[in-house]
Amino acid sequence: MRVWDAATGKELATLTGHTGGVHCITISPDGKYLATGGDDKVVIVWNLTNNERVYSLGELDDVITSISFSPDAKRLVATYMSDTATIWDMRRASRSIDTRPPRQRSSR
């Protein structure tokens, strides 16, 4: 993935790490971090100051369809194709909440 300066059009960095297509990106509210997710079921968090990988949040449930930082950048939520979501504690790089859709009852 390439990072460009929107004002000058100059390429600032090439970030490598995903093994599949990247479907979503988000920048933390303070502009310090970039998170990416996609086909490889991994969220990668990058430090935009030095363009280094901070975390690889792997072993996820499914293809990642969206990611977003909380307003204070202390949490990151990832949603999946399977209608599930995980909220990550960014201070510890650990899962804090997993959600699952309610099970459908059989109509017998």
C-alpha positions, 0 to 999 in steps of 0.5 A, spaced: 500 500 500 502 506 498 501 513 502 501 519 498 502 527 500 495 529 497 498 536 497 504 535 493 502 528 490 509 525 492 509 518 495 511 518 502 511 511 503 510 504 501 507 499 507 507 492 506 504 486 510 498 484 507 497 477 503 491 479 500 486 485 498 486 491 502 478 493 503 478 498 508 483 503 511 482 508 517 486 514 520 486 515 528 483 522 530 490 524 532 493 523 525 498 518 528 496 511 526 493 508 520 489 501 520 488 497 514 484 490 513 482 486 508 482 479 505 487 476 509 483 477 516 488 481 519 488 488 521 495 492 521 496 498 525 501 503 522 505 508 525 505 514 520 510 518 523 516 513 521 511 508 517 513 502 521 508 496 523 505 497 530 501 491 531 498 485 526 491 483 529 490 477 526 487 470 527 480 474 526 474 470 524 473 473 517 474 478 511 474 484 514 469 489 511 470 496 515 475 498 521 474 505 525 478 508 531 474 510 537 475 518 538 480 517 543 484 512 539 484 507 545 480 502 541 479 500 534 473 496 532 473 491 526 467 488 522 467 482 518 463 479 512 460 474 517 456 480 521 461 480 527 465 485 530 471 485 535 473 491 539 481 491 540 484 495 546 490 499 542 494 500 549 494 492 549 493 490 542 488 485 545 481 483 544 476 487 549 469 485 546 467 480 540 460 480 538 456 475 534 449 476 531 443 473 534 442 466 532 436 465 528 430 460 531 428 455 527 420 456 525 418 448 526 
